[in-house]
Structure formats: structure tokens, C-alpha cells
Amino acid sequence: MRWRHGKGFGIHSPFAYRFITEVLRQEMGYYAYLRMPGNDEYRTVFRVILSLRPESVALVGTGEYSRAVREAVPDACISDPSKADLIIVDAISNEDFELDRYPDRHVIVLNYRHLHAWTAYKNAMTHGMTFANGGSMAVAVALNHLPRQDFEVKF
């Protein structure tokens, strides 16, 4: 998909449209913004976690996002990738992380162009959608009811 999908134009999937417009590109403030760091990347990670509501989260080289996890889903446990519903990876410090071993997990990858396994992960997915913004962040939603699609979106 092309950059024009950044505002939802031309997207036929109701899930993808809602996810892009209400989660990735949300411009309105959330209740927890006052208690969190002010950068857009942190807020986007928070909104994705809040939307997906994982029971367990793995933080691979991204310990600073544990606060976002606690704010979004207070009952979620921090675990290792093999047990997590959502994996958050900082690709710059973990370039060799084998993300393709977890094609059935939700994923947030920061600096995804540096993660060699990102393409292999997408190829291993049998269902779900990925949303990438040109290099700095990618989000994969691995829900069984979603068709396999990739979107390039500004967020």
C-alpha cells in the first residue's frame, strides 16, 4: 500500500482503517499522556499496546517502554518473547533478533529497517496485517480473523 493511506484513503478493511485512524494517527490526547514522556514514538507505542490489550509483553532492548505497558495494561506481565503476546523490539540494539520465530505474535519494531528478520517475519505470517512508516517504526497485528496485508503509512 502507498503513503496516501496515511489518512485512511483507499483502505477497504474496516480493521485497518480504524487501526490507522484511531490508533496510529490519533491526534487527540489520551488520559495517560500527562504521566508519560512527551515524544510521539512513545505515545504511539502506548496507543498500540492499549488497542491490542496483550496479557504479556516482551521488551527486547526497549526497557523504557515498560512504563507504557504498565499505563496501558496494568495487569500484563513482562515476559520473554517465547511467552509474550506482544513483542517490542529496538532493532538498532538487536539487529540479529530472530523475529521470524514468532509469526503469530503482535509486534512493534522500532527502527525496523535495521532488523534483518523483519522481511522474514512478514513472510512467515499467515494472517494479520503490518503497518510500517518508512523505517522508524513498524507494527504487526497477528489476529487470526485478519487477512494477510501490508500497509505503508505515515504515523
Protein Blocks (a to p, Z undefined) as FASTA:
>chain_A
ZZklmnopaiabfklmmmmmmmmmocbdcfklmmpcfbfklmmmmmmmmmnopabdcdeh
ilmlmmmmmmmmmmbccddfklpfbdcddfklmmmbcfklmmmbccddehkllpmklmmm
mmmpmgdcdddehhjaccddddfklccddddddZZ
